[in-house]
Amino acid sequence: VESAVLAATDGSLSAAGSDRLSVSVSAGSFSKLIVSLTSPQTSGTAFSGTNSLTAQDAYGNVVTGFDASTNNITVSTSLTG
């Protein structure tokens, strides 16, 4: 989910210019869903406002390749009291 160019030196040797190391880090595979609800929500009524459900990897990066139309999700709640 990030690209970086690294330059290193040990005091006498250095990697600079075209010797730099390019690193690309991509999101891992789907691990969890993050729910974001607008506030306030009213108990016992349908959600209102713009709410989102975001797929993330284990490190919190957004998994952009997740497709809810082919990976069906059931969202449910349980109340304890």
Sequence and secondary structure as in RCSB ss.txt:
>XXXX:A:sequence
VESAVLAATDGSLSAAGSDRLSVSVSAGSFSKLIVSLTSPQTSGTAFSGTNSLTAQDAYGNVVTGFDASTNNITV
STSLTG
>XXXX:A:secstr
 EEEEE EE SS EE GGG EEEEE   S  EEEEE  S   TTS   S  EEEEE TTS B TT  TTTS    
      
